[in-house]
Amino acid sequence: MAILQFPAILQRFTERAELSIEAATVGEVLVHLQQQYPALQAYLFDASQQLSSFISIYLNGQDIRFLNQLHTPISRDDILMLVPAMAGG
């Protein structure tokens, strides 16, 4: 199972810092995540159901945008991290 880590701002939806999820790709992880925590959908996807530009996903420290995006395969010991964009002044 892959480990999915959440920053504090997303832990209000999951009530935990990480989850173990069994899936073959990053996209499958997000499908499982939406099923378990429907309120996260608004943060993960835009109105056209594409991955929000305000969320970055890292697989073992590499941004999936430079890999195979949502089709990036994952394996048992991988670590995924969801990172929402931060803004401030």
Residue pairs with C-beta under 8 A, 6 or more apart in sequence:
1 20
1 21
1 22
1 76
2 20
2 21
2 22
2 23
2 29
2 74
2 75
2 76
2 77
2 78
2 79
2 80
3 18
3 19
3 20
3 78
3 79
3 80
4 18
4 19
4 20
4 21
4 29
4 33
4 80
4 81
4 82
5 17
5 18
5 79
5 80
5 81
5 82
6 14
6 16
6 17
6 18
6 19
6 81
6 82
7 81
7 82
7 83
7 84
9 84
10 40
10 43
10 82
10 84
11 17
13 37
13 39
13 40
13 43
14 36
14 37
14 40
19 33
19 36
21 29
21 32
21 33
22 32
23 29
23 31
23 32
23 74
24 73
24 74
25 70
25 71
25 72
25 73
25 74
26 57
26 59
26 64
26 69
26 70
26 71
26 72
26 74
26 80
27 70
27 71
29 74
29 80
30 44
30 51
30 70
33 40
33 44
34 40
34 41
34 44
43 52
43 54
43 55
43 84
44 51
44 52
44 55
44 82
45 51
45 52
46 52
46 53
51 57
51 69
51 70
53 85
54 84
54 85
55 82
55 83
55 84
55 85
56 63
56 65
56 82
56 83
56 84
56 85
57 63
57 64
57 80
57 81
57 82
57 83
58 64
58 80
58 81
58 83
59 67
59 72
59 74
59 78
59 79
59 80
60 78
60 79
64 70
64 72
74 80
